[in-house]
Amino acid sequence: MSSASPFRSPMEAAPSSIDLQSLTRPLQFIAFWLAILTPLAYPPLLLGGLDSQTFLIFVGVVALNVFGLLAGRGYGDPA
């Protein structure tokens, strides 16, 4: 009889988690800085007045800011 387990060992599972981390860190970095920089667009948009087109742009900037806050959360945490 063979004593080989049908389940993967933790060492075999490690490369896929490292590959996933190598993809998420750059995306988290971009989202973090998106959350930092998008509020800089608020004052010019609000001071110029919110007509229908500017209001849609403002809502889009707020949506980008919320996305950046959620996706960039935990960027500076140790891995």
PyMOL Python script that loads the backbone (N, CA, C, O; Angstrom):
from pymol import cmd

cmd.read_pdbstr("""\
ATOM      1  N   MET A   1       0.820  -1.176   0.000  1.00  0.00           N
ATOM      2  CA  MET A   1       0.000   0.000   0.000  1.00  0.00           C
ATOM      3  C   MET A   1       0.869   1.246   0.000  1.00  0.00           C
ATOM      4  O   MET A   1       1.975   1.257   0.539  1.00  0.00           O
ATOM      5  N   SER A   2       0.350   2.278  -0.607  1.00  0.00           N
ATOM      6  CA  SER A   2       1.067   3.538  -0.657  1.00  0.00           C
ATOM      7  C   SER A   2       0.613   4.432   0.491  1.00  0.00           C
ATOM      8  O   SER A   2      -0.569   4.476   0.833  1.00  0.00           O
ATOM      9  N   SER A   3       1.554   5.129   1.070  1.00  0.00           N
ATOM     10  CA  SER A   3       1.207   6.034   2.167  1.00  0.00           C
ATOM     11  C   SER A   3       1.076   7.478   1.678  1.00  0.00           C
ATOM     12  O   SER A   3       1.004   8.398   2.492  1.00  0.00           O
ATOM     13  N   ALA A   4       1.046   7.682   0.380  1.00  0.00           N
ATOM     14  CA  ALA A   4       0.932   9.031  -0.171  1.00  0.00           C
ATOM     15  C   ALA A   4      -0.474   9.570   0.085  1.00  0.00           C
ATOM     16  O   ALA A   4      -1.468   8.881  -0.147  1.00  0.00           O
ATOM     17  N   SER A   5      -0.539  10.785   0.556  1.00  0.00           N
ATOM     18  CA  SER A   5      -1.816  11.421   0.849  1.00  0.00           C
ATOM     19  C   SER A   5      -2.394  12.058  -0.414  1.00  0.00           C
ATOM     20  O   SER A   5      -1.647  12.626  -1.211  1.00  0.00           O
ATOM     21  N   PRO A   6      -3.706  11.974  -0.609  1.00  0.00           N
ATOM     22  CA  PRO A   6      -4.299  12.622  -1.777  1.00  0.00           C
ATOM     23  C   PRO A   6      -4.388  14.142  -1.617  1.00  0.00           C
ATOM     24  O   PRO A   6      -4.692  14.853  -2.574  1.00  0.00           O
ATOM     25  N   PHE A   7      -4.124  14.632  -0.412  1.00  0.00           N
ATOM     26  CA  PHE A   7      -4.192  16.061  -0.157  1.00  0.00           C
ATOM     27  C   PHE A   7      -2.826  16.699  -0.375  1.00  0.00           C
ATOM     28  O   PHE A   7      -1.790  16.058  -0.198  1.00  0.00           O
ATOM     29  N   ARG A   8      -2.841  17.938  -0.752  1.00  0.00           N
ATOM     30  CA  ARG A   8      -1.583  18.644  -0.975  1.00  0.00           C
ATOM     31  C   ARG A   8      -0.957  19.026   0.345  1.00  0.00           C
ATOM     32  O   ARG A   8      -1.649  19.367   1.305  1.00  0.00           O
ATOM     33  N   SER A   9       0.348  18.964   0.382  1.00  0.00           N
ATOM     34  CA  SER A   9       1.053  19.367   1.596  1.00  0.00           C
ATOM     35  C   SER A   9       1.105  20.892   1.668  1.00  0.00           C
ATOM     36  O   SER A   9       0.924  21.553   0.646  1.00  0.00           O
ATOM     37  N   PRO A  10       1.346  21.467   2.847  1.00  0.00           N
ATOM     38  CA  PRO A  10       1.437  22.929   2.957  1.00  0.00           C
ATOM     39  C   PRO A  10       2.542  23.519   2.099  1.00  0.00           C
ATOM     40  O   PRO A  10       2.415  24.650   1.630  1.00  0.00           O
ATOM     41  N   MET A  11       3.605  22.792   1.886  1.00  0.00           N
ATOM     42  CA  MET A  11       4.692  23.310   1.054  1.00  0.00           C
ATOM     43  C   MET A  11       4.268  23.415  -0.404  1.00  0.00           C
ATOM     44  O   MET A  11       4.727  24.308  -1.116  1.00  0.00           O
ATOM     45  N   GLU A  12       3.398  22.516  -0.860  1.00  0.00           N
ATOM     46  CA  GLU A  12       2.923  22.591  -2.235  1.00  0.00           C
ATOM     47  C   GLU A  12       1.925  23.725  -2.410  1.00  0.00           C
ATOM     48  O   GLU A  12       1.818  24.283  -3.502  1.00  0.00           O
ATOM     49  N   ALA A  13       1.197  24.078  -1.365  1.00  0.00           N
ATOM     50  CA  ALA A  13       0.209  25.139  -1.456  1.00  0.00           C
ATOM     51  C   ALA A  13       0.851  26.523  -1.392  1.00  0.00           C
ATOM     52  O   ALA A  13       0.236  27.496  -1.826  1.00  0.00           O
ATOM     53  N   ALA A  14       2.048  26.637  -0.872  1.00  0.00           N
ATOM     54  CA  ALA A  14       2.696  27.932  -0.680  1.00  0.00           C
ATOM     55  C   ALA A  14       2.924  28.705  -1.981  1.00  0.00           C
ATOM     56  O   ALA A  14       2.677  29.911  -1.993  1.00  0.00           O
ATOM     57  N   PRO A  15       3.379  28.087  -3.080  1.00  0.00           N
ATOM     58  CA  PRO A  15       3.620  28.887  -4.282  1.00  0.00           C
ATOM     59  C   PRO A  15       2.379  29.609  -4.801  1.00  0.00           C
ATOM     60  O   PRO A  15       2.498  30.730  -5.296  1.00  0.00           O
ATOM     61  N   SER A  16       1.199  29.011  -4.708  1.00  0.00           N
ATOM     62  CA  SER A  16       0.015  29.690  -5.214  1.00  0.00           C
ATOM     63  C   SER A  16      -0.323  30.896  -4.348  1.00  0.00           C
ATOM     64  O   SER A  16      -0.781  31.913  -4.869  1.00  0.00           O
ATOM     65  N   SER A  17      -0.108  30.807  -3.034  1.00  0.00           N
ATOM     66  CA  SER A  17      -0.386  31.951  -2.176  1.00  0.00           C
ATOM     67  C   SER A  17       0.636  33.062  -2.422  1.00  0.00           C
ATOM     68  O   SER A  17       0.296  34.241  -2.321  1.00  0.00           O
ATOM     69  N   ILE A  18       1.868  32.708  -2.739  1.00  0.00           N
ATOM     70  CA  ILE A  18       2.877  33.712  -3.055  1.00  0.00           C
ATOM     71  C   ILE A  18       2.535  34.381  -4.388  1.00  0.00           C
ATOM     72  O   ILE A  18       2.704  35.593  -4.528  1.00  0.00           O
ATOM     73  N   ASP A  19       2.063  33.618  -5.358  1.00  0.00           N
ATOM     74  CA  ASP A  19       1.671  34.190  -6.638  1.00  0.00           C
ATOM     75  C   ASP A  19       0.501  35.150  -6.457  1.00  0.00           C
ATOM     76  O   ASP A  19       0.472  36.212  -7.078  1.00  0.00           O
ATOM     77  N   LEU A  20      -0.452  34.794  -5.622  1.00  0.00           N
ATOM     78  CA  LEU A  20      -1.595  35.663  -5.366  1.00  0.00           C
ATOM     79  C   LEU A  20      -1.141  36.944  -4.672  1.00  0.00           C
ATOM     80  O   LEU A  20      -1.615  38.031  -5.001  1.00  0.00           O
ATOM     81  N   GLN A  21      -0.235  36.819  -3.723  1.00  0.00           N
ATOM     82  CA  GLN A  21       0.268  37.994  -3.014  1.00  0.00           C
ATOM     83  C   GLN A  21       1.052  38.897  -3.961  1.00  0.00           C
ATOM     84  O   GLN A  21       0.994  40.120  -3.834  1.00  0.00           O
ATOM     85  N   SER A  22       1.774  38.317  -4.899  1.00  0.00           N
ATOM     86  CA  SER A  22       2.547  39.140  -5.827  1.00  0.00           C
ATOM     87  C   SER A  22       1.632  39.924  -6.765  1.00  0.00           C
ATOM     88  O   SER A  22       2.049  40.935  -7.331  1.00  0.00           O
ATOM     89  N   LEU A  23       0.400  39.473  -6.935  1.00  0.00           N
ATOM     90  CA  LEU A  23      -0.562  40.218  -7.740  1.00  0.00           C
ATOM     91  C   LEU A  23      -1.318  41.250  -6.913  1.00  0.00           C
ATOM     92  O   LEU A  23      -1.608  42.342  -7.402  1.00  0.00           O
ATOM     93  N   THR A  24      -1.635  40.921  -5.679  1.00  0.00           N
ATOM     94  CA  THR A  24      -2.459  41.822  -4.888  1.00  0.00           C
ATOM     95  C   THR A  24      -1.691  43.018  -4.343  1.00  0.00           C
ATOM     96  O   THR A  24      -2.273  44.092  -4.191  1.00  0.00           O
ATOM     97  N   ARG A  25      -0.414  42.867  -4.047  1.00  0.00           N
ATOM     98  CA  ARG A  25       0.353  43.988  -3.479  1.00  0.00           C
ATOM     99  C   ARG A  25       0.405  45.202  -4.416  1.00  0.00           C
ATOM    100  O   ARG A  25       0.169  46.320  -3.958  1.00  0.00           O
ATOM    101  N   PRO A  26       0.705  45.024  -5.713  1.00  0.00           N
ATOM    102  CA  PRO A  26       0.698  46.210  -6.592  1.00  0.00           C
ATOM    103  C   PRO A  26      -0.694  46.833  -6.729  1.00  0.00           C
ATOM    104  O   PRO A  26      -0.824  48.055  -6.799  1.00  0.00           O
ATOM    105  N   LEU A  27      -1.728  45.999  -6.767  1.00  0.00           N
ATOM    106  CA  LEU A  27      -3.081  46.536  -6.861  1.00  0.00           C
ATOM    107  C   LEU A  27      -3.466  47.272  -5.585  1.00  0.00           C
ATOM    108  O   LEU A  27      -4.142  48.300  -5.638  1.00  0.00           O
ATOM    109  N   GLN A  28      -3.041  46.753  -4.451  1.00  0.00           N
ATOM    110  CA  GLN A  28      -3.294  47.417  -3.179  1.00  0.00           C
ATOM    111  C   GLN A  28      -2.537  48.743  -3.110  1.00  0.00           C
ATOM    112  O   GLN A  28      -3.056  49.731  -2.590  1.00  0.00           O
ATOM    113  N   PHE A  29      -1.331  48.764  -3.627  1.00  0.00           N
ATOM    114  CA  PHE A  29      -0.537  49.990  -3.676  1.00  0.00           C
ATOM    115  C   PHE A  29      -1.250  51.061  -4.497  1.00  0.00           C
ATOM    116  O   PHE A  29      -1.360  52.208  -4.065  1.00  0.00           O
ATOM    117  N   ILE A  30      -1.731  50.686  -5.676  1.00  0.00           N
ATOM    118  CA  ILE A  30      -2.426  51.635  -6.553  1.00  0.00           C
ATOM    119  C   ILE A  30      -3.706  52.118  -5.888  1.00  0.00           C
ATOM    120  O   ILE A  30      -4.003  53.313  -5.913  1.00  0.00           O
ATOM    121  N   ALA A  31      -4.462  51.211  -5.298  1.00  0.00           N
ATOM    122  CA  ALA A  31      -5.710  51.594  -4.640  1.00  0.00           C
ATOM    123  C   ALA A  31      -5.454  52.499  -3.443  1.00  0.00           C
ATOM    124  O   ALA A  31      -6.216  53.435  -3.203  1.00  0.00           O
ATOM    125  N   PHE A  32      -4.392  52.232  -2.693  1.00  0.00           N
ATOM    126  CA  PHE A  32      -4.033  53.074  -1.550  1.00  0.00           C
ATOM    127  C   PHE A  32      -3.783  54.507  -2.003  1.00  0.00           C
ATOM    128  O   PHE A  32      -4.326  55.446  -1.422  1.00  0.00           O
ATOM    129  N   TRP A  33      -2.973  54.677  -3.028  1.00  0.00           N
ATOM    130  CA  TRP A  33      -2.658  56.021  -3.493  1.00  0.00           C
ATOM    131  C   TRP A  33      -3.848  56.663  -4.201  1.00  0.00           C
ATOM    132  O   TRP A  33      -3.972  57.887  -4.202  1.00  0.00           O
ATOM    133  N   LEU A  34      -4.709  55.873  -4.790  1.00  0.00           N
ATOM    134  CA  LEU A  34      -5.942  56.404  -5.359  1.00  0.00           C
ATOM    135  C   LEU A  34      -6.801  57.005  -4.248  1.00  0.00           C
ATOM    136  O   LEU A  34      -7.388  58.072  -4.421  1.00  0.00           O
ATOM    137  N   ALA A  35      -6.872  56.322  -3.115  1.00  0.00           N
ATOM    138  CA  ALA A  35      -7.637  56.830  -1.978  1.00  0.00           C
ATOM    139  C   ALA A  35      -7.007  58.100  -1.414  1.00  0.00           C
ATOM    140  O   ALA A  35      -7.720  58.962  -0.900  1.00  0.00           O
ATOM    141  N   ILE A  36      -5.702  58.228  -1.500  1.00  0.00           N
ATOM    142  CA  ILE A  36      -5.021  59.425  -0.987  1.00  0.00           C
ATOM    143  C   ILE A  36      -5.216  60.615  -1.931  1.00  0.00           C
ATOM    144  O   ILE A  36      -5.439  61.737  -1.476  1.00  0.00           O
ATOM    145  N   LEU A  37      -5.134  60.375  -3.237  1.00  0.00           N
ATOM    146  CA  LEU A  37      -5.092  61.478  -4.191  1.00  0.00           C
ATOM    147  C   LEU A  37      -6.454  61.942  -4.704  1.00  0.00           C
ATOM    148  O   LEU A  37      -6.589  63.104  -5.086  1.00  0.00           O
ATOM    149  N   THR A  38      -7.460  61.083  -4.725  1.00  0.00           N
ATOM    150  CA  THR A  38      -8.754  61.503  -5.290  1.00  0.00           C
ATOM    151  C   THR A  38      -9.420  62.648  -4.518  1.00  0.00           C
ATOM    152  O   THR A  38     -10.089  63.468  -5.147  1.00  0.00           O
ATOM    153  N   PRO A  39      -9.276  62.749  -3.197  1.00  0.00           N
ATOM    154  CA  PRO A  39      -9.905  63.903  -2.527  1.00  0.00           C
ATOM    155  C   PRO A  39      -9.346  65.250  -2.974  1.00  0.00           C
ATOM    156  O   PRO A  39      -9.979  66.280  -2.741  1.00  0.00           O
ATOM    157  N   LEU A  40      -8.182  65.268  -3.606  1.00  0.00           N
ATOM    158  CA  LEU A  40      -7.640  66.527  -4.110  1.00  0.00           C
ATOM    159  C   LEU A  40      -8.498  67.106  -5.238  1.00  0.00           C
ATOM    160  O   LEU A  40      -8.398  68.296  -5.538  1.00  0.00           O
ATOM    161  N   ALA A  41      -9.328  66.289  -5.857  1.00  0.00           N
ATOM    162  CA  ALA A  41     -10.206  66.765  -6.924  1.00  0.00           C
ATOM    163  C   ALA A  41     -11.503  67.360  -6.383  1.00  0.00           C
ATOM    164  O   ALA A  41     -12.234  68.002  -7.136  1.00  0.00           O
ATOM    165  N   TYR A  42     -11.810  67.167  -5.108  1.00  0.00           N
ATOM    166  CA  TYR A  42     -13.062  67.685  -4.547  1.00  0.00           C
ATOM    167  C   TYR A  42     -13.164  69.214  -4.594  1.00  0.00           C
ATOM    168  O   TYR A  42     -14.150  69.738  -5.112  1.00  0.00           O
ATOM    169  N   PRO A  43     -12.175  69.939  -4.068  1.00  0.00           N
ATOM    170  CA  PRO A  43     -12.340  71.408  -4.036  1.00  0.00           C
ATOM    171  C   PRO A  43     -12.559  72.053  -5.406  1.00  0.00           C
ATOM    172  O   PRO A  43     -13.459  72.884  -5.530  1.00  0.00           O
ATOM    173  N   PRO A  44     -11.781  71.712  -6.441  1.00  0.00           N
ATOM    174  CA  PRO A  44     -12.053  72.353  -7.735  1.00  0.00           C
ATOM    175  C   PRO A  44     -13.447  72.030  -8.276  1.00  0.00           C
ATOM    176  O   PRO A  44     -14.106  72.879  -8.878  1.00  0.00           O
ATOM    177  N   LEU A  45     -13.879  70.798  -8.053  1.00  0.00           N
ATOM    178  CA  LEU A  45     -15.206  70.436  -8.547  1.00  0.00           C
ATOM    179  C   LEU A  45     -16.301  71.171  -7.778  1.00  0.00           C
ATOM    180  O   LEU A  45     -17.274  71.635  -8.372  1.00  0.00           O
ATOM    181  N   LEU A  46     -16.146  71.277  -6.469  1.00  0.00           N
ATOM    182  CA  LEU A  46     -17.172  71.929  -5.664  1.00  0.00           C
ATOM    183  C   LEU A  46     -17.153  73.447  -5.835  1.00  0.00           C
ATOM    184  O   LEU A  46     -18.210  74.079  -5.838  1.00  0.00           O
ATOM    185  N   LEU A  47     -15.972  74.035  -5.975  1.00  0.00           N
ATOM    186  CA  LEU A  47     -15.891  75.487  -6.140  1.00  0.00           C
ATOM    187  C   LEU A  47     -16.392  75.941  -7.503  1.00  0.00           C
ATOM    188  O   LEU A  47     -16.849  77.075  -7.646  1.00  0.00           O
ATOM    189  N   GLY A  48     -16.315  75.078  -8.500  1.00  0.00           N
ATOM    190  CA  GLY A  48     -16.789  75.429  -9.835  1.00  0.00           C
ATOM    191  C   GLY A  48     -18.291  75.317  -9.983  1.00  0.00           C
ATOM    192  O   GLY A  48     -18.845  75.730 -11.002  1.00  0.00           O
ATOM    193  N   GLY A  49     -18.956  74.767  -8.986  1.00  0.00           N
ATOM    194  CA  GLY A  49     -20.400  74.579  -9.079  1.00  0.00           C
ATOM    195  C   GLY A  49     -20.717  73.197  -9.617  1.00  0.00           C
ATOM    196  O   GLY A  49     -19.962  72.634 -10.410  1.00  0.00           O
ATOM    197  N   LEU A  50     -21.836  72.664  -9.176  1.00  0.00           N
ATOM    198  CA  LEU A  50     -22.208  71.312  -9.582  1.00  0.00           C
ATOM    199  C   LEU A  50     -23.388  71.345 -10.553  1.00  0.00           C
ATOM    200  O   LEU A  50     -24.538  71.179 -10.149  1.00  0.00           O
ATOM    201  N   ASP A  51     -23.094  71.560 -11.828  1.00  0.00           N
ATOM    202  CA  ASP A  51     -24.140  71.384 -12.827  1.00  0.00           C
ATOM    203  C   ASP A  51     -24.275  69.884 -13.098  1.00  0.00           C
ATOM    204  O   ASP A  51     -23.622  69.089 -12.422  1.00  0.00           O
ATOM    205  N   SER A  52     -25.077  69.482 -14.036  1.00  0.00           N
ATOM    206  CA  SER A  52     -25.345  68.049 -14.226  1.00  0.00           C
ATOM    207  C   SER A  52     -24.086  67.261 -14.620  1.00  0.00           C
ATOM    208  O   SER A  52     -23.862  66.162 -14.112  1.00  0.00           O
ATOM    209  N   GLN A  53     -23.275  67.811 -15.510  1.00  0.00           N
ATOM    210  CA  GLN A  53     -22.074  67.096 -15.935  1.00  0.00           C
ATOM    211  C   GLN A  53     -21.033  67.060 -14.813  1.00  0.00           C
ATOM    212  O   GLN A  53     -20.417  66.018 -14.585  1.00  0.00           O
ATOM    213  N   THR A  54     -20.830  68.154 -14.124  1.00  0.00           N
ATOM    214  CA  THR A  54     -19.858  68.204 -13.036  1.00  0.00           C
ATOM    215  C   THR A  54     -20.297  67.319 -11.881  1.00  0.00           C
ATOM    216  O   THR A  54     -19.466  66.717 -11.200  1.00  0.00           O
ATOM    217  N   PHE A  55     -21.607  67.241 -11.660  1.00  0.00           N
ATOM    218  CA  PHE A  55     -22.120  66.376 -10.595  1.00  0.00           C
ATOM    219  C   PHE A  55     -21.785  64.913 -10.892  1.00  0.00           C
ATOM    220  O   PHE A  55     -21.398  64.176  -9.985  1.00  0.00           O
ATOM    221  N   LEU A  56     -21.928  64.486 -12.137  1.00  0.00           N
ATOM    222  CA  LEU A  56     -21.581  63.102 -12.498  1.00  0.00           C
ATOM    223  C   LEU A  56     -20.087  62.841 -12.317  1.00  0.00           C
ATOM    224  O   LEU A  56     -19.694  61.765 -11.867  1.00  0.00           O
ATOM    225  N   ILE A  57     -19.265  63.811 -12.663  1.00  0.00           N
ATOM    226  CA  ILE A  57     -17.819  63.664 -12.454  1.00  0.00           C
ATOM    227  C   ILE A  57     -17.518  63.577 -10.964  1.00  0.00           C
ATOM    228  O   ILE A  57     -16.695  62.767 -10.538  1.00  0.00           O
ATOM    229  N   PHE A  58     -18.190  64.416 -10.168  1.00  0.00           N
ATOM    230  CA  PHE A  58     -17.992  64.403  -8.722  1.00  0.00           C
ATOM    231  C   PHE A  58     -18.388  63.052  -8.132  1.00  0.00           C
ATOM    232  O   PHE A  58     -17.673  62.514  -7.287  1.00  0.00           O
ATOM    233  N   VAL A  59     -19.510  62.504  -8.565  1.00  0.00           N
ATOM    234  CA  VAL A  59     -19.942  61.192  -8.081  1.00  0.00           C
ATOM    235  C   VAL A  59     -18.929  60.113  -8.485  1.00  0.00           C
ATOM    236  O   VAL A  59     -18.649  59.203  -7.705  1.00  0.00           O
ATOM    237  N   GLY A  60     -18.384  60.213  -9.694  1.00  0.00           N
ATOM    238  CA  GLY A  60     -17.360  59.267 -10.129  1.00  0.00           C
ATOM    239  C   GLY A  60     -16.098  59.355  -9.292  1.00  0.00           C
ATOM    240  O   GLY A  60     -15.490  58.334  -8.971  1.00  0.00           O
ATOM    241  N   VAL A  61     -15.697  60.577  -8.935  1.00  0.00           N
ATOM    242  CA  VAL A  61     -14.501  60.756  -8.102  1.00  0.00           C
ATOM    243  C   VAL A  61     -14.744  60.195  -6.705  1.00  0.00           C
ATOM    244  O   VAL A  61     -13.857  59.571  -6.122  1.00  0.00           O
ATOM    245  N   VAL A  62     -15.942  60.416  -6.167  1.00  0.00           N
ATOM    246  CA  VAL A  62     -16.275  59.859  -4.853  1.00  0.00           C
ATOM    247  C   VAL A  62     -16.267  58.331  -4.917  1.00  0.00           C
ATOM    248  O   VAL A  62     -15.775  57.673  -3.999  1.00  0.00           O
ATOM    249  N   ALA A  63     -16.807  57.769  -5.990  1.00  0.00           N
ATOM    250  CA  ALA A  63     -16.811  56.307  -6.149  1.00  0.00           C
ATOM    251  C   ALA A  63     -15.382  55.768  -6.235  1.00  0.00           C
ATOM    252  O   ALA A  63     -15.081  54.730  -5.646  1.00  0.00           O
ATOM    253  N   LEU A  64     -14.501  56.455  -6.956  1.00  0.00           N
ATOM    254  CA  LEU A  64     -13.093  56.045  -7.018  1.00  0.00           C
ATOM    255  C   LEU A  64     -12.435  56.127  -5.648  1.00  0.00           C
ATOM    256  O   LEU A  64     -11.614  55.282  -5.292  1.00  0.00           O
ATOM    257  N   ASN A  65     -12.799  57.143  -4.887  1.00  0.00           N
ATOM    258  CA  ASN A  65     -12.238  57.295  -3.556  1.00  0.00           C
ATOM    259  C   ASN A  65     -12.686  56.146  -2.655  1.00  0.00           C
ATOM    260  O   ASN A  65     -11.874  55.579  -1.924  1.00  0.00           O
ATOM    261  N   VAL A  66     -13.957  55.804  -2.701  1.00  0.00           N
ATOM    262  CA  VAL A  66     -14.464  54.701  -1.877  1.00  0.00           C
ATOM    263  C   VAL A  66     -13.815  53.387  -2.303  1.00  0.00           C
ATOM    264  O   VAL A  66     -13.435  52.580  -1.454  1.00  0.00           O
ATOM    265  N   PHE A  67     -13.686  53.166  -3.611  1.00  0.00           N
ATOM    266  CA  PHE A  67     -13.013  51.962  -4.097  1.00  0.00           C
ATOM    267  C   PHE A  67     -11.580  51.909  -3.590  1.00  0.00           C
ATOM    268  O   PHE A  67     -11.118  50.862  -3.137  1.00  0.00           O
ATOM    269  N   GLY A  68     -10.874  53.033  -3.666  1.00  0.00           N
ATOM    270  CA  GLY A  68      -9.494  53.075  -3.188  1.00  0.00           C
ATOM    271  C   GLY A  68      -9.402  52.809  -1.699  1.00  0.00           C
ATOM    272  O   GLY A  68      -8.483  52.128  -1.244  1.00  0.00           O
ATOM    273  N   LEU A  69     -10.347  53.342  -0.935  1.00  0.00           N
ATOM    274  CA  LEU A  69     -10.346  53.098   0.506  1.00  0.00           C
ATOM    275  C   LEU A  69     -10.540  51.625   0.827  1.00  0.00           C
ATOM    276  O   LEU A  69      -9.868  51.082   1.704  1.00  0.00           O
ATOM    277  N   LEU A  70     -11.449  50.987   0.125  1.00  0.00           N
ATOM    278  CA  LEU A  70     -11.732  49.573   0.411  1.00  0.00           C
ATOM    279  C   LEU A  70     -10.638  48.650  -0.127  1.00  0.00           C
ATOM    280  O   LEU A  70     -10.201  47.736   0.573  1.00  0.00           O
ATOM    281  N   ALA A  71     -10.195  48.881  -1.358  1.00  0.00           N
ATOM    282  CA  ALA A  71      -9.209  47.985  -1.968  1.00  0.00           C
ATOM    283  C   ALA A  71      -7.799  48.215  -1.422  1.00  0.00           C
ATOM    284  O   ALA A  71      -6.990  47.287  -1.393  1.00  0.00           O
ATOM    285  N   GLY A  72      -7.497  49.440  -0.989  1.00  0.00           N
ATOM    286  CA  GLY A  72      -6.166  49.741  -0.487  1.00  0.00           C
ATOM    287  C   GLY A  72      -6.009  49.537   1.005  1.00  0.00           C
ATOM    288  O   GLY A  72      -4.931  49.742   1.564  1.00  0.00           O
ATOM    289  N   ARG A  73      -7.099  49.129   1.646  1.00  0.00           N
ATOM    290  CA  ARG A  73      -7.064  48.919   3.096  1.00  0.00           C
ATOM    291  C   ARG A  73      -6.050  47.834   3.441  1.00  0.00           C
ATOM    292  O   ARG A  73      -6.047  46.761   2.838  1.00  0.00           O
ATOM    293  N   GLY A  74      -5.214  48.114   4.391  1.00  0.00           N
ATOM    294  CA  GLY A  74      -4.211  47.139   4.828  1.00  0.00           C
ATOM    295  C   GLY A  74      -2.938  47.145   3.999  1.00  0.00           C
ATOM    296  O   GLY A  74      -2.124  46.231   4.131  1.00  0.00           O
ATOM    297  N   TYR A  75      -2.740  48.150   3.147  1.00  0.00           N
ATOM    298  CA  TYR A  75      -1.532  48.156   2.308  1.00  0.00           C
ATOM    299  C   TYR A  75      -0.260  48.209   3.139  1.00  0.00           C
ATOM    300  O   TYR A  75       0.689  47.486   2.835  1.00  0.00           O
ATOM    301  N   GLY A  76      -0.205  49.026   4.163  1.00  0.00           N
ATOM    302  CA  GLY A  76       1.017  49.190   4.946  1.00  0.00           C
ATOM    303  C   GLY A  76       1.220  48.119   6.003  1.00  0.00           C
ATOM    304  O   GLY A  76       2.249  48.109   6.677  1.00  0.00           O
ATOM    305  N   ASP A  77       0.251  47.211   6.162  1.00  0.00           N
ATOM    306  CA  ASP A  77       0.384  46.153   7.159  1.00  0.00           C
ATOM    307  C   ASP A  77       1.486  45.185   6.774  1.00  0.00           C
ATOM    308  O   ASP A  77       1.689  44.919   5.590  1.00  0.00           O
ATOM    309  N   PRO A  78       2.198  44.656   7.753  1.00  0.00           N
ATOM    310  CA  PRO A  78       3.228  43.660   7.426  1.00  0.00           C
ATOM    311  C   PRO A  78       2.596  42.401   6.823  1.00  0.00           C
ATOM    312  O   PRO A  78       1.515  41.981   7.237  1.00  0.00           O
ATOM    313  N   ALA A  79       3.261  41.823   5.871  1.00  0.00           N
ATOM    314  CA  ALA A  79       2.712  40.657   5.158  1.00  0.00           C
ATOM    315  C   ALA A  79       2.714  39.444   5.955  1.00  0.00           C
ATOM    316  O   ALA A  79       2.282  38.393   5.481  1.00  0.00           O
TER     317      ALA A  79
END
""", "prot")
cmd.dss("prot")
cmd.show_as("cartoon", "prot")
cmd.util.cbc("prot")
cmd.orient("prot")
